[in-house]
Every structure is written in structure tokens, then in C-alpha cells.
Amino acid sequence: MQGLIEEGEETIQQKGDADVKDAALIAAAQRVEHYEIAAYGTVCEYAQHVDQSGHRMLSETLEEEKEADSKLTKLAVNSINKKAEAS
Ligand SMILES: [Fe+2]
């Protein structure tokens, strides 16, 4: 996760077209979301067998991470990537 955050920080510091940079920042944010989805998915599966209340909480968090990823995808596909391509 620290490496993913550093990648995002490097993207922020890059010079260049703002729209392309926005597209790159969305991609960086999605890498973080995908890491979180993998991590929460794993512990959610473990919790299903040992801790039902923990499992419910982790399931909710996993769904929130998936929703965040979906929102970022929609933002990229419907707007930011098109602006970046036109730049
Ligand atoms: Fe997240």
C-alpha cells in the first residue's frame, strides 16, 4: 500500500497536461481500491468462519470499496479518459 501511495504522489508531482494527469490519478486511486478489495475480500472470507459480526462489518466495507472502484471507473470512462485522449 505504501508503494501505491508513493506512486500516486509521484503522479501528483508530474508535469504535463492536467486532463492526462487526472486520468493517471484515477488509475492510481483504482490501484489502491483494488488492493483494498483484495485485502478485505480475503479477511472477509476468513471472518465468515470465525466471527459472524466481524464478517458483516467486513462485508460492508468490501462493498464500499467495490462501489468506490465502480465510481472511479464511471468517472474515467464517461469523462476523464475522453478529455485526456482529446488533449
Ligand atoms: Fe478505498
PDB file of the backbone (N, CA, C, O) and the ligand in Angstrom, with CONECT records:
HET    LIG  A 101       1
ATOM      1  N   MET A   1       0.829  -1.192   0.000  1.00  0.00           N
ATOM      2  CA  MET A   1       0.000   0.000   0.000  1.00  0.00           C
ATOM      3  C   MET A   1       0.871   1.253   0.000  1.00  0.00           C
ATOM      4  O   MET A   1       0.566   2.228  -0.686  1.00  0.00           O
ATOM      5  N   GLN A   2       1.950   1.222   0.769  1.00  0.00           N
ATOM      6  CA  GLN A   2       2.849   2.379   0.794  1.00  0.00           C
ATOM      7  C   GLN A   2       3.384   2.669  -0.605  1.00  0.00           C
ATOM      8  O   GLN A   2       3.483   3.830  -1.002  1.00  0.00           O
ATOM      9  N   GLY A   3       3.728   1.627  -1.350  1.00  0.00           N
ATOM     10  CA  GLY A   3       4.213   1.806  -2.715  1.00  0.00           C
ATOM     11  C   GLY A   3       3.149   2.415  -3.623  1.00  0.00           C
ATOM     12  O   GLY A   3       3.452   3.258  -4.467  1.00  0.00           O
ATOM     13  N   LEU A   4       1.910   1.985  -3.445  1.00  0.00           N
ATOM     14  CA  LEU A   4       0.821   2.533  -4.259  1.00  0.00           C
ATOM     15  C   LEU A   4       0.609   4.011  -3.943  1.00  0.00           C
ATOM     16  O   LEU A   4       0.377   4.817  -4.844  1.00  0.00           O
ATOM     17  N   ILE A   5       0.690   4.358  -2.676  1.00  0.00           N
ATOM     18  CA  ILE A   5       0.540   5.760  -2.275  1.00  0.00           C
ATOM     19  C   ILE A   5       1.688   6.592  -2.848  1.00  0.00           C
ATOM     20  O   ILE A   5       1.479   7.710  -3.319  1.00  0.00           O
ATOM     21  N   GLU A   6       2.890   6.042  -2.805  1.00  0.00           N
ATOM     22  CA  GLU A   6       4.038   6.762  -3.380  1.00  0.00           C
ATOM     23  C   GLU A   6       3.866   6.966  -4.889  1.00  0.00           C
ATOM     24  O   GLU A   6       4.217   8.018  -5.423  1.00  0.00           O
ATOM     25  N   GLU A   7       3.327   5.957  -5.567  1.00  0.00           N
ATOM     26  CA  GLU A   7       3.056   6.119  -6.992  1.00  0.00           C
ATOM     27  C   GLU A   7       2.088   7.265  -7.246  1.00  0.00           C
ATOM     28  O   GLU A   7       2.282   8.059  -8.167  1.00  0.00           O
ATOM     29  N   GLY A   8       1.042   7.348  -6.424  1.00  0.00           N
ATOM     30  CA  GLY A   8       0.068   8.435  -6.557  1.00  0.00           C
ATOM     31  C   GLY A   8       0.711   9.786  -6.310  1.00  0.00           C
ATOM     32  O   GLY A   8       0.433  10.755  -7.016  1.00  0.00           O
ATOM     33  N   GLU A   9       1.572   9.846  -5.303  1.00  0.00           N
ATOM     34  CA  GLU A   9       2.268  11.103  -5.001  1.00  0.00           C
ATOM     35  C   GLU A   9       3.179  11.509  -6.154  1.00  0.00           C
ATOM     36  O   GLU A   9       3.291  12.691  -6.478  1.00  0.00           O
ATOM     37  N   GLU A  10       3.830  10.524  -6.769  1.00  0.00           N
ATOM     38  CA  GLU A  10       4.682  10.821  -7.930  1.00  0.00           C
ATOM     39  C   GLU A  10       3.846  11.368  -9.082  1.00  0.00           C
ATOM     40  O   GLU A  10       4.272  12.280  -9.791  1.00  0.00           O
ATOM     41  N   THR A  11       2.665  10.811  -9.261  1.00  0.00           N
ATOM     42  CA  THR A  11       1.770  11.292 -10.324  1.00  0.00           C
ATOM     43  C   THR A  11       1.362  12.733 -10.056  1.00  0.00           C
ATOM     44  O   THR A  11       1.326  13.550 -10.975  1.00  0.00           O
ATOM     45  N   ILE A  12       1.057  13.045  -8.818  1.00  0.00           N
ATOM     46  CA  ILE A  12       0.678  14.417  -8.452  1.00  0.00           C
ATOM     47  C   ILE A  12       1.797  15.392  -8.815  1.00  0.00           C
ATOM     48  O   ILE A  12       1.537  16.509  -9.263  1.00  0.00           O
ATOM     49  N   GLN A  13       3.027  14.964  -8.620  1.00  0.00           N
ATOM     50  CA  GLN A  13       4.160  15.865  -8.842  1.00  0.00           C
ATOM     51  C   GLN A  13       4.584  15.950 -10.307  1.00  0.00           C
ATOM     52  O   GLN A  13       5.406  16.794 -10.663  1.00  0.00           O
ATOM     53  N   GLN A  14       4.034  15.088 -11.155  1.00  0.00           N
ATOM     54  CA  GLN A  14       4.395  15.110 -12.575  1.00  0.00           C
ATOM     55  C   GLN A  14       3.932  16.404 -13.223  1.00  0.00           C
ATOM     56  O   GLN A  14       2.898  16.967 -12.860  1.00  0.00           O
ATOM     57  N   LYS A  15       4.717  16.863 -14.189  1.00  0.00           N
ATOM     58  CA  LYS A  15       4.283  17.987 -15.000  1.00  0.00           C
ATOM     59  C   LYS A  15       3.562  17.430 -16.219  1.00  0.00           C
ATOM     60  O   LYS A  15       3.740  16.265 -16.575  1.00  0.00           O
ATOM     61  N   GLY A  16       2.752  18.261 -16.854  1.00  0.00           N
ATOM     62  CA  GLY A  16       2.083  17.817 -18.053  1.00  0.00           C
ATOM     63  C   GLY A  16       0.636  18.242 -18.093  1.00  0.00           C
ATOM     64  O   GLY A  16       0.168  19.018 -17.259  1.00  0.00           O
ATOM     65  N   ASP A  17      -0.058  17.719 -19.075  1.00  0.00           N
ATOM     66  CA  ASP A  17      -1.457  18.082 -19.297  1.00  0.00           C
ATOM     67  C   ASP A  17      -2.320  17.687 -18.092  1.00  0.00           C
ATOM     68  O   ASP A  17      -2.220  16.570 -17.584  1.00  0.00           O
ATOM     69  N   ALA A  18      -3.158  18.611 -17.650  1.00  0.00           N
ATOM     70  CA  ALA A  18      -3.978  18.381 -16.455  1.00  0.00           C
ATOM     71  C   ALA A  18      -4.965  17.240 -16.645  1.00  0.00           C
ATOM     72  O   ALA A  18      -5.209  16.475 -15.713  1.00  0.00           O
ATOM     73  N   ASP A  19      -5.538  17.115 -17.841  1.00  0.00           N
ATOM     74  CA  ASP A  19      -6.508  16.038 -18.071  1.00  0.00           C
ATOM     75  C   ASP A  19      -5.835  14.666 -18.061  1.00  0.00           C
ATOM     76  O   ASP A  19      -6.377  13.701 -17.521  1.00  0.00           O
ATOM     77  N   VAL A  20      -4.659  14.593 -18.657  1.00  0.00           N
ATOM     78  CA  VAL A  20      -3.912  13.330 -18.643  1.00  0.00           C
ATOM     79  C   VAL A  20      -3.514  12.984 -17.210  1.00  0.00           C
ATOM     80  O   VAL A  20      -3.548  11.823 -16.801  1.00  0.00           O
ATOM     81  N   LYS A  21      -3.145  13.995 -16.477  1.00  0.00           N
ATOM     82  CA  LYS A  21      -2.768  13.785 -15.074  1.00  0.00           C
ATOM     83  C   LYS A  21      -3.974  13.305 -14.258  1.00  0.00           C
ATOM     84  O   LYS A  21      -3.844  12.432 -13.399  1.00  0.00           O
ATOM     85  N   ASP A  22      -5.143  13.882 -14.535  1.00  0.00           N
ATOM     86  CA  ASP A  22      -6.355  13.427 -13.848  1.00  0.00           C
ATOM     87  C   ASP A  22      -6.620  11.950 -14.140  1.00  0.00           C
ATOM     88  O   ASP A  22      -6.960  11.182 -13.240  1.00  0.00           O
ATOM     89  N   ALA A  23      -6.460  11.562 -15.409  1.00  0.00           N
ATOM     90  CA  ALA A  23      -6.673  10.154 -15.779  1.00  0.00           C
ATOM     91  C   ALA A  23      -5.679   9.254 -15.044  1.00  0.00           C
ATOM     92  O   ALA A  23      -6.034   8.172 -14.577  1.00  0.00           O
ATOM     93  N   ALA A  24      -4.444   9.709 -14.948  1.00  0.00           N
ATOM     94  CA  ALA A  24      -3.421   8.926 -14.248  1.00  0.00           C
ATOM     95  C   ALA A  24      -3.728   8.839 -12.750  1.00  0.00           C
ATOM     96  O   ALA A  24      -3.478   7.812 -12.120  1.00  0.00           O
ATOM     97  N   LEU A  25      -4.268   9.917 -12.186  1.00  0.00           N
ATOM     98  CA  LEU A  25      -4.610   9.903 -10.759  1.00  0.00           C
ATOM     99  C   LEU A  25      -5.777   8.963 -10.475  1.00  0.00           C
ATOM    100  O   LEU A  25      -5.803   8.293  -9.443  1.00  0.00           O
ATOM    101  N   ILE A  26      -6.742   8.915 -11.395  1.00  0.00           N
ATOM    102  CA  ILE A  26      -7.840   7.958 -11.217  1.00  0.00           C
ATOM    103  C   ILE A  26      -7.290   6.539 -11.268  1.00  0.00           C
ATOM    104  O   ILE A  26      -7.674   5.689 -10.464  1.00  0.00           O
ATOM    105  N   ALA A  27      -6.396   6.287 -12.206  1.00  0.00           N
ATOM    106  CA  ALA A  27      -5.783   4.957 -12.296  1.00  0.00           C
ATOM    107  C   ALA A  27      -5.032   4.612 -11.009  1.00  0.00           C
ATOM    108  O   ALA A  27      -5.101   3.482 -10.525  1.00  0.00           O
ATOM    109  N   ALA A  28      -4.317   5.593 -10.461  1.00  0.00           N
ATOM    110  CA  ALA A  28      -3.591   5.364  -9.206  1.00  0.00           C
ATOM    111  C   ALA A  28      -4.569   5.075  -8.069  1.00  0.00           C
ATOM    112  O   ALA A  28      -4.332   4.185  -7.252  1.00  0.00           O
ATOM    113  N   ALA A  29      -5.660   5.824  -8.019  1.00  0.00           N
ATOM    114  CA  ALA A  29      -6.667   5.604  -6.971  1.00  0.00           C
ATOM    115  C   ALA A  29      -7.297   4.222  -7.117  1.00  0.00           C
ATOM    116  O   ALA A  29      -7.584   3.554  -6.123  1.00  0.00           O
ATOM    117  N   GLN A  30      -7.510   3.798  -8.361  1.00  0.00           N
ATOM    118  CA  GLN A  30      -8.107   2.473  -8.567  1.00  0.00           C
ATOM    119  C   GLN A  30      -7.156   1.353  -8.166  1.00  0.00           C
ATOM    120  O   GLN A  30      -7.604   0.300  -7.712  1.00  0.00           O
ATOM    121  N   ARG A  31      -5.853   1.560  -8.323  1.00  0.00           N
ATOM    122  CA  ARG A  31      -4.903   0.543  -7.856  1.00  0.00           C
ATOM    123  C   ARG A  31      -5.022   0.391  -6.349  1.00  0.00           C
ATOM    124  O   ARG A  31      -4.930  -0.721  -5.829  1.00  0.00           O
ATOM    125  N   VAL A  32      -5.225   1.494  -5.645  1.00  0.00           N
ATOM    126  CA  VAL A  32      -5.426   1.432  -4.188  1.00  0.00           C
ATOM    127  C   VAL A  32      -6.724   0.687  -3.870  1.00  0.00           C
ATOM    128  O   VAL A  32      -6.755  -0.179  -2.995  1.00  0.00           O
ATOM    129  N   GLU A  33      -7.788   1.030  -4.586  1.00  0.00           N
ATOM    130  CA  GLU A  33      -9.072   0.351  -4.343  1.00  0.00           C
ATOM    131  C   GLU A  33      -8.955  -1.155  -4.604  1.00  0.00           C
ATOM    132  O   GLU A  33      -9.497  -1.958  -3.846  1.00  0.00           O
ATOM    133  N   HIS A  34      -8.259  -1.532  -5.659  1.00  0.00           N
ATOM    134  CA  HIS A  34      -8.120  -2.960  -5.978  1.00  0.00           C
ATOM    135  C   HIS A  34      -7.327  -3.686  -4.892  1.00  0.00           C
ATOM    136  O   HIS A  34      -7.634  -4.828  -4.550  1.00  0.00           O
ATOM    137  N   TYR A  35      -6.326  -3.031  -4.364  1.00  0.00           N
ATOM    138  CA  TYR A  35      -5.566  -3.614  -3.257  1.00  0.00           C
ATOM    139  C   TYR A  35      -6.477  -3.809  -2.048  1.00  0.00           C
ATOM    140  O   TYR A  35      -6.440  -4.847  -1.387  1.00  0.00           O
ATOM    141  N   GLU A  36      -7.298  -2.787  -1.769  1.00  0.00           N
ATOM    142  CA  GLU A  36      -8.212  -2.877  -0.629  1.00  0.00           C
ATOM    143  C   GLU A  36      -9.254  -3.973  -0.839  1.00  0.00           C
ATOM    144  O   GLU A  36      -9.596  -4.701   0.093  1.00  0.00           O
ATOM    145  N   ILE A  37      -9.753  -4.084  -2.060  1.00  0.00           N
ATOM    146  CA  ILE A  37     -10.742  -5.129  -2.356  1.00  0.00           C
ATOM    147  C   ILE A  37     -10.124  -6.508  -2.127  1.00  0.00           C
ATOM    148  O   ILE A  37     -10.771  -7.388  -1.559  1.00  0.00           O
ATOM    149  N   ALA A  38      -8.892  -6.700  -2.561  1.00  0.00           N
ATOM    150  CA  ALA A  38      -8.222  -7.989  -2.360  1.00  0.00           C
ATOM    151  C   ALA A  38      -8.036  -8.276  -0.868  1.00  0.00           C
ATOM    152  O   ALA A  38      -8.289  -9.387  -0.403  1.00  0.00           O
ATOM    153  N   ALA A  39      -7.595  -7.268  -0.133  1.00  0.00           N
ATOM    154  CA  ALA A  39      -7.338  -7.457   1.294  1.00  0.00           C
ATOM    155  C   ALA A  39      -8.635  -7.705   2.069  1.00  0.00           C
ATOM    156  O   ALA A  39      -8.718  -8.645   2.860  1.00  0.00           O
ATOM    157  N   TYR A  40      -9.638  -6.867   1.841  1.00  0.00           N
ATOM    158  CA  TYR A  40     -10.914  -7.056   2.553  1.00  0.00           C
ATOM    159  C   TYR A  40     -11.600  -8.336   2.118  1.00  0.00           C
ATOM    160  O   TYR A  40     -12.248  -8.994   2.932  1.00  0.00           O
ATOM    161  N   GLY A  41     -11.469  -8.701   0.851  1.00  0.00           N
ATOM    162  CA  GLY A  41     -12.067  -9.944   0.379  1.00  0.00           C
ATOM    163  C   GLY A  41     -11.478 -11.149   1.102  1.00  0.00           C
ATOM    164  O   GLY A  41     -12.197 -12.082   1.460  1.00  0.00           O
ATOM    165  N   THR A  42     -10.184 -11.121   1.310  1.00  0.00           N
ATOM    166  CA  THR A  42      -9.512 -12.225   1.987  1.00  0.00           C
ATOM    167  C   THR A  42      -9.924 -12.314   3.451  1.00  0.00           C
ATOM    168  O   THR A  42     -10.309 -13.386   3.918  1.00  0.00           O
ATOM    169  N   VAL A  43      -9.850 -11.201   4.182  1.00  0.00           N
ATOM    170  CA  VAL A  43     -10.183 -11.268   5.614  1.00  0.00           C
ATOM    171  C   VAL A  43     -11.680 -11.496   5.819  1.00  0.00           C
ATOM    172  O   VAL A  43     -12.092 -12.079   6.822  1.00  0.00           O
ATOM    173  N   CYS A  44     -12.483 -11.039   4.875  1.00  0.00           N
ATOM    174  CA  CYS A  44     -13.924 -11.279   4.944  1.00  0.00           C
ATOM    175  C   CYS A  44     -14.188 -12.782   4.855  1.00  0.00           C
ATOM    176  O   CYS A  44     -15.015 -13.317   5.593  1.00  0.00           O
ATOM    177  N   GLU A  45     -13.498 -13.444   3.969  1.00  0.00           N
ATOM    178  CA  GLU A  45     -13.651 -14.896   3.837  1.00  0.00           C
ATOM    179  C   GLU A  45     -13.206 -15.607   5.117  1.00  0.00           C
ATOM    180  O   GLU A  45     -13.868 -16.535   5.581  1.00  0.00           O
ATOM    181  N   TYR A  46     -12.088 -15.168   5.677  1.00  0.00           N
ATOM    182  CA  TYR A  46     -11.628 -15.776   6.940  1.00  0.00           C
ATOM    183  C   TYR A  46     -12.666 -15.564   8.032  1.00  0.00           C
ATOM    184  O   TYR A  46     -12.995 -16.495   8.767  1.00  0.00           O
ATOM    185  N   ALA A  47     -13.189 -14.332   8.145  1.00  0.00           N
ATOM    186  CA  ALA A  47     -14.118 -13.997   9.226  1.00  0.00           C
ATOM    187  C   ALA A  47     -15.419 -14.785   9.122  1.00  0.00           C
ATOM    188  O   ALA A  47     -16.073 -15.041  10.133  1.00  0.00           O
ATOM    189  N   GLN A  48     -15.793 -15.165   7.914  1.00  0.00           N
ATOM    190  CA  GLN A  48     -17.025 -15.927   7.719  1.00  0.00           C
ATOM    191  C   GLN A  48     -17.004 -17.203   8.554  1.00  0.00           C
ATOM    192  O   GLN A  48     -18.054 -17.703   8.959  1.00  0.00           O
ATOM    193  N   HIS A  49     -15.816 -17.726   8.808  1.00  0.00           N
ATOM    194  CA  HIS A  49     -15.689 -18.996   9.522  1.00  0.00           C
ATOM    195  C   HIS A  49     -15.493 -18.834  11.015  1.00  0.00           C
ATOM    196  O   HIS A  49     -15.661 -19.798  11.762  1.00  0.00           O
ATOM    197  N   VAL A  50     -15.139 -17.632  11.476  1.00  0.00           N
ATOM    198  CA  VAL A  50     -14.803 -17.495  12.904  1.00  0.00           C
ATOM    199  C   VAL A  50     -15.519 -16.358  13.621  1.00  0.00           C
ATOM    200  O   VAL A  50     -15.579 -16.361  14.850  1.00  0.00           O
ATOM    201  N   ASP A  51     -16.067 -15.382  12.892  1.00  0.00           N
ATOM    202  CA  ASP A  51     -16.604 -14.192  13.559  1.00  0.00           C
ATOM    203  C   ASP A  51     -17.719 -13.584  12.700  1.00  0.00           C
ATOM    204  O   ASP A  51     -17.453 -12.789  11.798  1.00  0.00           O
ATOM    205  N   GLN A  52     -18.969 -13.964  12.988  1.00  0.00           N
ATOM    206  CA  GLN A  52     -20.080 -13.513  12.144  1.00  0.00           C
ATOM    207  C   GLN A  52     -20.279 -12.004  12.168  1.00  0.00           C
ATOM    208  O   GLN A  52     -20.556 -11.406  11.128  1.00  0.00           O
ATOM    209  N   SER A  53     -20.141 -11.367  13.348  1.00  0.00           N
ATOM    210  CA  SER A  53     -20.331  -9.905  13.386  1.00  0.00           C
ATOM    211  C   SER A  53     -19.183  -9.207  12.646  1.00  0.00           C
ATOM    212  O   SER A  53     -19.395  -8.208  11.959  1.00  0.00           O
ATOM    213  N   GLY A  54     -17.983  -9.736  12.793  1.00  0.00           N
ATOM    214  CA  GLY A  54     -16.843  -9.193  12.052  1.00  0.00           C
ATOM    215  C   GLY A  54     -17.027  -9.388  10.563  1.00  0.00           C
ATOM    216  O   GLY A  54     -16.668  -8.524   9.763  1.00  0.00           O
ATOM    217  N   HIS A  55     -17.587 -10.525  10.198  1.00  0.00           N
ATOM    218  CA  HIS A  55     -17.830 -10.812   8.787  1.00  0.00           C
ATOM    219  C   HIS A  55     -18.795  -9.801   8.184  1.00  0.00           C
ATOM    220  O   HIS A  55     -18.574  -9.315   7.075  1.00  0.00           O
ATOM    221  N   ARG A  56     -19.877  -9.478   8.917  1.00  0.00           N
ATOM    222  CA  ARG A  56     -20.846  -8.495   8.409  1.00  0.00           C
ATOM    223  C   ARG A  56     -20.173  -7.145   8.196  1.00  0.00           C
ATOM    224  O   ARG A  56     -20.366  -6.510   7.159  1.00  0.00           O
ATOM    225  N   MET A  57     -19.389  -6.706   9.169  1.00  0.00           N
ATOM    226  CA  MET A  57     -18.715  -5.410   9.072  1.00  0.00           C
ATOM    227  C   MET A  57     -17.729  -5.397   7.892  1.00  0.00           C
ATOM    228  O   MET A  57     -17.664  -4.431   7.132  1.00  0.00           O
ATOM    229  N   LEU A  58     -16.979  -6.468   7.761  1.00  0.00           N
ATOM    230  CA  LEU A  58     -16.004  -6.547   6.664  1.00  0.00           C
ATOM    231  C   LEU A  58     -16.705  -6.626   5.308  1.00  0.00           C
ATOM    232  O   LEU A  58     -16.218  -6.081   4.318  1.00  0.00           O
ATOM    233  N   SER A  59     -17.842  -7.304   5.272  1.00  0.00           N
ATOM    234  CA  SER A  59     -18.609  -7.380   4.017  1.00  0.00           C
ATOM    235  C   SER A  59     -19.080  -6.003   3.598  1.00  0.00           C
ATOM    236  O   SER A  59     -19.022  -5.654   2.419  1.00  0.00           O
ATOM    237  N   GLU A  60     -19.551  -5.210   4.567  1.00  0.00           N
ATOM    238  CA  GLU A  60     -19.997  -3.854   4.254  1.00  0.00           C
ATOM    239  C   GLU A  60     -18.833  -3.018   3.724  1.00  0.00           C
ATOM    240  O   GLU A  60     -18.977  -2.282   2.748  1.00  0.00           O
ATOM    241  N   THR A  61     -17.698  -3.140   4.372  1.00  0.00           N
ATOM    242  CA  THR A  61     -16.522  -2.382   3.936  1.00  0.00           C
ATOM    243  C   THR A  61     -16.086  -2.829   2.547  1.00  0.00           C
ATOM    244  O   THR A  61     -15.731  -2.001   1.708  1.00  0.00           O
ATOM    245  N   LEU A  62     -16.110  -4.131   2.303  1.00  0.00           N
ATOM    246  CA  LEU A  62     -15.749  -4.653   0.977  1.00  0.00           C
ATOM    247  C   LEU A  62     -16.669  -4.070  -0.089  1.00  0.00           C
ATOM    248  O   LEU A  62     -16.210  -3.682  -1.164  1.00  0.00           O
ATOM    249  N   GLU A  63     -17.960  -4.007   0.202  1.00  0.00           N
ATOM    250  CA  GLU A  63     -18.905  -3.439  -0.770  1.00  0.00           C
ATOM    251  C   GLU A  63     -18.638  -1.953  -0.990  1.00  0.00           C
ATOM    252  O   GLU A  63     -18.752  -1.464  -2.114  1.00  0.00           O
ATOM    253  N   GLU A  64     -18.287  -1.235   0.068  1.00  0.00           N
ATOM    254  CA  GLU A  64     -17.952   0.192  -0.083  1.00  0.00           C
ATOM    255  C   GLU A  64     -16.736   0.371  -0.993  1.00  0.00           C
ATOM    256  O   GLU A  64     -16.699   1.283  -1.819  1.00  0.00           O
ATOM    257  N   GLU A  65     -15.749  -0.501  -0.834  1.00  0.00           N
ATOM    258  CA  GLU A  65     -14.549  -0.417  -1.676  1.00  0.00           C
ATOM    259  C   GLU A  65     -14.906  -0.704  -3.140  1.00  0.00           C
ATOM    260  O   GLU A  65     -14.396  -0.045  -4.047  1.00  0.00           O
ATOM    261  N   LYS A  66     -15.774  -1.680  -3.365  1.00  0.00           N
ATOM    262  CA  LYS A  66     -16.202  -2.002  -4.728  1.00  0.00           C
ATOM    263  C   LYS A  66     -16.981  -0.836  -5.337  1.00  0.00           C
ATOM    264  O   LYS A  66     -16.826  -0.525  -6.518  1.00  0.00           O
ATOM    265  N   GLU A  67     -17.820  -0.195  -4.518  1.00  0.00           N
ATOM    266  CA  GLU A  67     -18.585   0.959  -5.013  1.00  0.00           C
ATOM    267  C   GLU A  67     -17.650   2.112  -5.372  1.00  0.00           C
ATOM    268  O   GLU A  67     -17.852   2.782  -6.386  1.00  0.00           O
ATOM    269  N   ALA A  68     -16.629   2.347  -4.549  1.00  0.00           N
ATOM    270  CA  ALA A  68     -15.668   3.410  -4.844  1.00  0.00           C
ATOM    271  C   ALA A  68     -14.951   3.124  -6.158  1.00  0.00           C
ATOM    272  O   ALA A  68     -14.755   4.023  -6.976  1.00  0.00           O
ATOM    273  N   ASP A  69     -14.561   1.865  -6.356  1.00  0.00           N
ATOM    274  CA  ASP A  69     -13.895   1.481  -7.603  1.00  0.00           C
ATOM    275  C   ASP A  69     -14.823   1.689  -8.794  1.00  0.00           C
ATOM    276  O   ASP A  69     -14.400   2.179  -9.841  1.00  0.00           O
ATOM    277  N   SER A  70     -16.086   1.315  -8.630  1.00  0.00           N
ATOM    278  CA  SER A  70     -17.065   1.473  -9.709  1.00  0.00           C
ATOM    279  C   SER A  70     -17.264   2.954 -10.055  1.00  0.00           C
ATOM    280  O   SER A  70     -17.346   3.311 -11.230  1.00  0.00           O
ATOM    281  N   LYS A  71     -17.341   3.803  -9.046  1.00  0.00           N
ATOM    282  CA  LYS A  71     -17.499   5.243  -9.287  1.00  0.00           C
ATOM    283  C   LYS A  71     -16.287   5.797 -10.036  1.00  0.00           C
ATOM    284  O   LYS A  71     -16.434   6.624 -10.936  1.00  0.00           O
ATOM    285  N   LEU A  72     -15.100   5.343  -9.665  1.00  0.00           N
ATOM    286  CA  LEU A  72     -13.893   5.803 -10.352  1.00  0.00           C
ATOM    287  C   LEU A  72     -13.884   5.334 -11.809  1.00  0.00           C
ATOM    288  O   LEU A  72     -13.489   6.082 -12.703  1.00  0.00           O
ATOM    289  N   THR A  73     -14.319   4.102 -12.039  1.00  0.00           N
ATOM    290  CA  THR A  73     -14.391   3.590 -13.414  1.00  0.00           C
ATOM    291  C   THR A  73     -15.346   4.436 -14.237  1.00  0.00           C
ATOM    292  O   THR A  73     -15.015   4.827 -15.356  1.00  0.00           O
ATOM    293  N   LYS A  74     -16.531   4.728 -13.701  1.00  0.00           N
ATOM    294  CA  LYS A  74     -17.512   5.535 -14.427  1.00  0.00           C
ATOM    295  C   LYS A  74     -16.960   6.917 -14.714  1.00  0.00           C
ATOM    296  O   LYS A  74     -17.122   7.436 -15.819  1.00  0.00           O
ATOM    297  N   LEU A  75     -16.313   7.516 -13.733  1.00  0.00           N
ATOM    298  CA  LEU A  75     -15.724   8.839 -13.912  1.00  0.00           C
ATOM    299  C   LEU A  75     -14.681   8.820 -15.030  1.00  0.00           C
ATOM    300  O   LEU A  75     -14.649   9.711 -15.879  1.00  0.00           O
ATOM    301  N   ALA A  76     -13.834   7.796 -15.016  1.00  0.00           N
ATOM    302  CA  ALA A  76     -12.788   7.695 -16.035  1.00  0.00           C
ATOM    303  C   ALA A  76     -13.396   7.455 -17.419  1.00  0.00           C
ATOM    304  O   ALA A  76     -13.085   8.171 -18.371  1.00  0.00           O
ATOM    305  N   VAL A  77     -14.240   6.470 -17.523  1.00  0.00           N
ATOM    306  CA  VAL A  77     -14.778   6.057 -18.831  1.00  0.00           C
ATOM    307  C   VAL A  77     -15.697   7.128 -19.423  1.00  0.00           C
ATOM    308  O   VAL A  77     -15.639   7.402 -20.622  1.00  0.00           O
ATOM    309  N   ASN A  78     -16.532   7.726 -18.597  1.00  0.00           N
ATOM    310  CA  ASN A  78     -17.527   8.676 -19.103  1.00  0.00           C
ATOM    311  C   ASN A  78     -17.011  10.093 -19.285  1.00  0.00           C
ATOM    312  O   ASN A  78     -17.649  10.896 -19.966  1.00  0.00           O
ATOM    313  N   SER A  79     -15.868  10.418 -18.691  1.00  0.00           N
ATOM    314  CA  SER A  79     -15.434  11.805 -18.755  1.00  0.00           C
ATOM    315  C   SER A  79     -13.911  11.981 -18.861  1.00  0.00           C
ATOM    316  O   SER A  79     -13.401  12.440 -19.883  1.00  0.00           O
ATOM    317  N   ILE A  80     -13.218  11.621 -17.823  1.00  0.00           N
ATOM    318  CA  ILE A  80     -11.807  11.996 -17.706  1.00  0.00           C
ATOM    319  C   ILE A  80     -10.938  11.383 -18.808  1.00  0.00           C
ATOM    320  O   ILE A  80     -10.074  12.062 -19.362  1.00  0.00           O
ATOM    321  N   ASN A  81     -11.160  10.113 -19.127  1.00  0.00           N
ATOM    322  CA  ASN A  81     -10.327   9.482 -20.156  1.00  0.00           C
ATOM    323  C   ASN A  81     -10.553  10.130 -21.532  1.00  0.00           C
ATOM    324  O   ASN A  81      -9.625  10.269 -22.328  1.00  0.00           O
ATOM    325  N   LYS A  82     -11.802  10.521 -21.789  1.00  0.00           N
ATOM    326  CA  LYS A  82     -12.096  11.188 -23.069  1.00  0.00           C
ATOM    327  C   LYS A  82     -11.395  12.543 -23.149  1.00  0.00           C
ATOM    328  O   LYS A  82     -10.853  12.915 -24.190  1.00  0.00           O
ATOM    329  N   LYS A  83     -11.415  13.270 -22.035  1.00  0.00           N
ATOM    330  CA  LYS A  83     -10.720  14.561 -22.005  1.00  0.00           C
ATOM    331  C   LYS A  83      -9.220  14.359 -22.180  1.00  0.00           C
ATOM    332  O   LYS A  83      -8.564  15.119 -22.891  1.00  0.00           O
ATOM    333  N   ALA A  84      -8.684  13.335 -21.530  1.00  0.00           N
ATOM    334  CA  ALA A  84      -7.241  13.061 -21.637  1.00  0.00           C
ATOM    335  C   ALA A  84      -6.876  12.688 -23.074  1.00  0.00           C
ATOM    336  O   ALA A  84      -5.856  13.139 -23.595  1.00  0.00           O
ATOM    337  N   GLU A  85      -7.702  11.871 -23.706  1.00  0.00           N
ATOM    338  CA  GLU A  85      -7.443  11.454 -25.081  1.00  0.00           C
ATOM    339  C   GLU A  85      -7.477  12.645 -26.037  1.00  0.00           C
ATOM    340  O   GLU A  85      -6.709  12.693 -26.998  1.00  0.00           O
ATOM    341  N   ALA A  86      -8.364  13.606 -25.777  1.00  0.00           N
ATOM    342  CA  ALA A  86      -8.505  14.777 -26.639  1.00  0.00           C
ATOM    343  C   ALA A  86      -7.405  15.817 -26.408  1.00  0.00           C
ATOM    344  O   ALA A  86      -7.249  16.743 -27.204  1.00  0.00           O
ATOM    345  N   SER A  87      -6.666  15.667 -25.351  1.00  0.00           N
ATOM    346  CA  SER A  87      -5.620  16.651 -25.013  1.00  0.00           C
ATOM    347  C   SER A  87      -4.436  16.564 -25.957  1.00  0.00           C
ATOM    348  O   SER A  87      -3.474  17.318 -25.812  1.00  0.00           O
TER     349      SER A  87
HETATM  350 FE   LIG A 101     -10.969   2.529  -0.673  1.00  0.00          FE2+
END
